Amino acid sequence: MRLRHHTFAIGLLVAGAATLGLYRVVEAPKASHRVARTPVVVARYDIPEGHSIDGLSVTIVQWPLGMVPKGAYSGVDSVIGRIARVAIYKGEVVMPSRLAEAQVNKDPARQPPLTNY
């Protein structure tokens, strides 16, 4: 009877070791294919030229580190209130060159007069 208990225990240990070994073999290729990612601000939907960007216009997505355009925004707060100089299409990375500064004063009657000194 004792021999059966030892045999059963040894069998459980061998089965556990085999399961762990198989898991590592299956998961190893997945781990080596993982790519470093970074957050990037993209348009949630088409943003027409001249449109002020709000929190609903853009979203954060994770892009592979080597694919992110130089100068791309990584935080939504950096683009909220800015104006699209040109149309920005759904899924497109929001870049500084495609944005103008926020319009502070939309009423031309309230702007100070231009003077040439």
Backbone bond lengths (Angstrom), bond angles and torsions (degrees), N, CA, C in turn:
res aa  C-N    CA-C-N  psi(-1)  N-CA   C-N-CA  omega(-1)  CA-C   N-CA-C  phi
1 M - - - 1.431 - - 1.536 111.25 -
2 R 1.337 113.82 -40.32 1.455 118.36 178.85 1.517 112.05 -64.59
3 L 1.277 116.38 -37.15 1.454 121.55 179.67 1.528 110.38 -62.25
4 R 1.320 117.44 -38.80 1.471 121.26 177.99 1.525 111.05 -63.06
5 H 1.332 118.33 -40.81 1.459 122.06 179.93 1.530 110.64 -64.72
6 H 1.319 116.46 -42.45 1.470 119.85 178.59 1.523 110.76 -66.89
7 T 1.312 116.78 -41.21 1.460 120.68 178.61 1.527 110.61 -63.51
8 F 1.306 117.20 -41.34 1.464 121.77 178.96 1.532 110.21 -64.69
9 A 1.327 117.63 -43.52 1.463 121.93 179.70 1.526 110.80 -64.02
10 I 1.320 116.74 -43.13 1.464 120.69 177.98 1.528 109.94 -64.19
11 G 1.300 116.96 -39.43 1.470 121.03 177.83 1.519 111.66 -62.81
12 L 1.336 117.35 -40.72 1.468 120.82 176.96 1.524 111.19 -63.98
13 L 1.308 117.54 -41.90 1.463 120.95 178.43 1.523 111.59 -63.29
14 V 1.308 117.04 -43.46 1.469 121.13 178.72 1.521 110.33 -64.25
15 A 1.325 117.60 -42.16 1.471 121.40 179.11 1.527 111.08 -64.53
16 G 1.339 116.44 -41.04 1.467 120.21 178.09 1.511 111.89 -64.46
17 A 1.341 116.22 -43.25 1.465 120.01 178.94 1.528 111.02 -64.50
18 A 1.319 117.12 -39.55 1.465 121.22 179.01 1.526 110.56 -65.42
19 T 1.327 116.88 -41.02 1.465 120.69 178.49 1.527 110.75 -63.63
20 L 1.313 117.24 -45.01 1.460 121.29 178.42 1.533 111.17 -62.48
21 G 1.309 116.79 -43.35 1.462 120.45 178.27 1.514 112.21 -62.87
22 L 1.325 117.03 -42.40 1.464 121.08 178.79 1.528 110.69 -65.35
23 Y 1.315 117.30 -40.33 1.465 121.57 178.25 1.530 110.57 -60.26
24 R 1.313 117.18 -45.08 1.469 120.35 179.55 1.522 112.02 -64.24
25 V 1.306 117.37 -38.26 1.463 120.81 179.03 1.523 110.57 -65.73
26 V 1.326 117.21 -40.61 1.468 121.57 -178.40 1.529 110.75 -72.13
27 E 1.313 118.63 -39.73 1.460 122.60 -176.41 1.519 114.21 -81.81
28 A 1.303 119.97 -20.52 1.470 122.53 -176.73 1.528 112.80 -58.07
29 P 1.338 120.24 -46.23 1.472 118.51 179.28 1.522 112.51 -64.72
30 K 1.306 118.41 -33.55 1.466 120.75 179.48 1.518 110.53 -65.05
31 A 1.301 117.46 -42.51 1.460 121.19 -178.77 1.521 111.43 -65.17
32 S 1.321 118.40 -36.43 1.462 120.44 -178.64 1.522 112.23 -75.04
33 H 1.325 118.58 -18.21 1.471 121.85 -179.55 1.519 112.42 -93.63
34 R 1.302 118.14 -0.69 1.458 120.19 178.98 1.521 109.10 -69.87
35 V 1.327 115.68 136.79 1.455 121.95 -177.12 1.519 108.50 -113.14
36 A 1.314 116.70 139.41 1.465 120.77 176.18 1.523 108.55 -63.52
37 R 1.302 116.31 135.82 1.465 121.55 -177.83 1.516 110.12 -124.55
38 T 1.340 115.36 158.75 1.455 121.91 179.45 1.529 108.78 -141.13
39 P 1.351 118.25 149.98 1.464 120.04 179.51 1.525 111.13 -73.20
40 V 1.343 114.68 141.57 1.460 121.96 179.58 1.531 108.11 -139.35
41 V 1.328 116.71 140.26 1.464 121.59 177.61 1.526 108.50 -84.81
42 V 1.344 116.16 125.85 1.465 121.77 176.71 1.525 109.29 -128.60
43 A 1.328 115.36 159.47 1.459 120.97 178.36 1.526 109.60 -72.37
44 R 1.319 116.17 131.28 1.462 121.59 179.07 1.534 110.21 -76.64
45 Y 1.320 116.43 -30.34 1.459 122.93 176.39 1.528 107.34 -150.06
46 D 1.324 117.92 173.90 1.462 121.02 179.77 1.532 109.50 -60.97
47 I 1.325 116.37 128.81 1.458 122.23 178.44 1.524 107.29 -110.79
48 P 1.327 117.60 114.33 1.468 119.39 -178.00 1.530 112.38 -70.93
49 E 1.317 115.30 157.92 1.457 122.11 177.10 1.527 109.34 -57.37
50 G 1.324 116.56 136.01 1.454 121.49 178.09 1.519 114.21 86.09
51 H 1.322 118.24 -3.63 1.464 122.43 -178.63 1.523 110.20 -80.57
52 S 1.327 115.98 136.15 1.457 121.02 175.18 1.528 108.52 -77.41
53 I 1.310 116.63 133.88 1.463 120.78 -176.51 1.525 109.38 -87.09
54 D 1.326 115.04 127.83 1.464 120.68 176.39 1.525 108.66 -117.77
55 G 1.313 116.08 -178.91 1.454 121.20 -176.84 1.512 114.18 -64.04
56 L 1.337 117.61 -22.56 1.465 120.67 179.16 1.524 112.32 -84.51
57 S 1.326 117.37 -17.13 1.467 121.61 -176.94 1.518 113.35 -76.56
58 V 1.334 115.79 -25.82 1.461 120.16 -173.40 1.526 111.06 -129.08
59 T 1.321 115.23 162.91 1.458 121.64 177.08 1.526 108.71 -147.20
60 I 1.314 115.74 167.26 1.470 121.92 178.15 1.525 108.18 -102.41
61 V 1.330 116.36 131.57 1.463 121.25 173.15 1.529 108.09 -127.89
62 Q 1.301 115.78 157.93 1.468 121.36 178.72 1.527 108.60 -94.20
63 W 1.315 116.95 120.52 1.466 122.63 179.25 1.517 109.16 -113.24
64 P 1.344 117.01 150.68 1.466 119.92 173.74 1.528 109.41 -59.03
65 L 1.306 116.14 136.92 1.458 122.55 -173.94 1.526 113.26 -53.56
66 G 1.306 118.37 -40.53 1.456 121.45 -178.25 1.520 114.67 -77.21
67 M 1.330 118.15 -8.56 1.466 121.88 -176.84 1.526 113.02 -101.80
68 V 1.313 118.46 -7.05 1.457 122.18 -177.03 1.522 109.77 -75.98
69 P 1.353 117.87 125.23 1.468 119.94 178.26 1.530 110.82 -62.79
70 K 1.306 116.01 145.37 1.463 121.33 179.69 1.532 109.31 -63.06
71 G 1.312 116.19 129.66 1.457 121.51 178.47 1.519 114.20 92.17
72 A 1.335 118.36 -0.75 1.466 121.28 -179.65 1.528 110.02 -63.29
73 Y 1.321 115.63 144.93 1.458 120.73 178.95 1.528 110.07 -75.19
74 S 1.329 115.94 145.06 1.457 119.86 177.99 1.525 112.02 -113.25
75 G 1.333 117.45 -4.31 1.459 121.22 179.38 1.515 111.22 -134.99
76 V 1.307 116.28 140.17 1.466 122.24 -177.90 1.526 110.98 -63.50
77 D 1.328 117.48 -35.71 1.468 120.78 -178.02 1.526 112.54 -59.13
78 S 1.319 117.36 -24.28 1.466 121.43 -179.31 1.520 113.08 -70.76
79 V 1.334 118.10 -20.96 1.462 120.26 -174.96 1.526 113.62 -114.76
80 I 1.320 118.21 -14.12 1.468 120.10 -178.65 1.519 109.55 -64.07
81 G 1.325 115.37 131.62 1.458 121.94 -178.94 1.514 114.00 91.18
82 R 1.313 118.32 -13.14 1.470 121.54 178.28 1.524 108.79 -76.56
83 I 1.318 116.79 162.23 1.461 123.70 -178.02 1.525 108.97 -110.84
84 A 1.339 116.11 135.45 1.470 120.76 177.37 1.527 109.06 -73.58
85 R 1.328 117.17 118.65 1.477 121.76 176.08 1.518 111.03 -69.97
86 V 1.314 114.66 -36.44 1.462 122.64 179.91 1.522 107.32 -133.88
87 A 1.311 116.82 167.85 1.461 120.19 178.13 1.528 109.72 -63.20
88 I 1.313 115.31 137.70 1.469 121.74 176.36 1.519 105.66 -118.21
89 Y 1.316 116.69 124.74 1.461 120.94 -172.29 1.523 112.70 -92.86
90 K 1.299 115.16 154.95 1.461 122.71 -178.95 1.530 110.26 -50.78
91 G 1.333 116.46 128.48 1.464 121.48 179.08 1.514 114.50 85.36
92 E 1.321 117.53 -7.57 1.464 121.09 -179.31 1.534 110.31 -77.51
93 V 1.322 116.05 140.92 1.463 120.86 176.41 1.520 108.47 -67.71
94 V 1.324 116.44 132.22 1.467 121.12 178.87 1.526 107.81 -82.29
95 M 1.330 114.89 119.40 1.458 121.98 -176.14 1.530 110.11 -112.90
96 P 1.331 118.02 150.79 1.464 120.77 179.30 1.529 113.39 -57.77
97 S 1.317 117.50 -34.78 1.464 120.67 -178.14 1.519 112.60 -67.96
98 R 1.314 118.61 -16.36 1.459 122.52 -179.03 1.525 112.23 -95.80
99 L 1.349 116.29 -0.15 1.458 120.86 -176.51 1.515 111.54 -120.65
100 A 1.336 115.05 149.24 1.459 122.21 171.17 1.516 107.19 -108.87
101 E 1.320 116.20 164.59 1.469 119.66 176.81 1.523 109.28 -63.95
102 A 1.302 115.95 159.25 1.464 121.30 179.43 1.520 109.45 -63.59
103 Q 1.320 116.08 145.87 1.460 121.00 176.63 1.518 108.11 -80.21
104 V 1.307 115.76 115.55 1.456 119.84 -178.02 1.516 110.19 -82.91
105 N 1.327 117.01 -43.89 1.461 121.01 -176.36 1.518 108.79 -128.02
106 K 1.328 117.15 106.28 1.467 120.72 -177.41 1.524 112.16 -84.32
107 D 1.324 118.43 -16.34 1.461 122.21 -177.13 1.527 109.27 -89.58
108 P 1.361 117.82 108.29 1.467 119.30 -176.83 1.519 112.80 -64.12
109 A 1.342 119.04 -24.38 1.459 121.09 -179.89 1.519 111.38 -68.04
110 R 1.296 118.64 -23.13 1.456 122.47 -177.82 1.527 112.66 -93.28
111 Q 1.303 117.84 -6.93 1.460 119.54 -179.40 1.523 109.52 -76.59
112 P 1.329 116.02 145.80 1.472 118.30 179.96 1.521 110.55 -65.58
113 P 1.303 117.15 148.91 1.468 120.04 -179.52 1.526 110.49 -67.11
114 L 1.351 115.36 149.28 1.444 120.41 176.07 1.520 109.39 -79.25
115 T 1.294 116.30 133.33 1.453 120.56 178.45 1.507 109.52 -128.80
116 N 1.299 115.67 142.69 1.473 121.65 176.83 1.517 107.92 -113.09
117 Y 1.281 116.57 109.87 1.469 120.79 178.31 1.470 110.55 -102.18
